[in-house]
Amino acid sequence: MSFIQPEVLATSTASSAAAAAAAQEELKRKPTDHLYWAKTSSVNAAPPPKQLTDEEAKQLEASSSGAGGSAWNKGGNTWEEKKINTWVHELLQSELLPAMAYKLPTASTKLPSMPADEQGLAPDGLAVRVVSADKVTGDCTYVLSRGKQRVVFELELRIKLEVEVRAAGKLQTIVTGVLHVHEVTNDDLTQPKLPDAKLTCDQGAEWQSAFEYAAKQSWPSLKSGLEALVARAKEKWR
């Protein structure tokens, strides 16, 4: 018969008691106590992001319109894009498009056939101006990459035109209508002609050809306005 020494028996009993206590403590612990990222209650978690109103979104866009790129990209070494739609639409409608005005014919064009006035005088000159920019929509993005600036736009324009028809230096009549450019992009600035557009004369078929002629000759003035837009954008965000 073998005997267990009292010291060994005491050690074994103590170890069993410690193991039982540890097992009991493990049962009391929550599963999330093992996860270092879940040791705090979700009661103090950050609230979900607030949905911005349209007005708040405009203010945020305006606040991001300070000169230069982002603070982390002052050297312009990283590609950075900034939507500037609201600023572009407002600038075109309130300033750049209403400033368009020109006279016809030019050295490279001649007047189409038009109705004579009461004295039988044929019109010999037209003066065209923008009455209003009824619609300006589309996207415009300011791009800064490796220190170089670009302004990329794709816009739809609906412009109200007024054409003064003159004969022998005197005002004969005023013709009005709409120039609707369905799409104009920064790539079009290298082209010699007006992009695809719908031209509608308020005075009907009698003056339609005269209005179409006047509206199509708007491209040099319109292009200058768009080039001014690009320059202003680069100046504002450089």
ABEGO torsion letter per residue (X at the ends): XBBBBAAAAAAAAAAAAAAAAAAAAAAABBAAAABAAAABBAAABBBBBBBBBAAAAAAAAAAAABBEBBAAAAAGABBBBBBAAAAAAAAAAAAAAAABBBBOBBAABBBBBBBBBAAGBBBABBBBBBABBABBBEBBBBBBBGGBBBBBBBBBBBBBBBBBBBBGGBBABBBBEBBBBABBBAAAAABABBBBBBBBBAAEAAAAAAAAAAAAAAAAAAAAAAAAAAAAAAAAAX
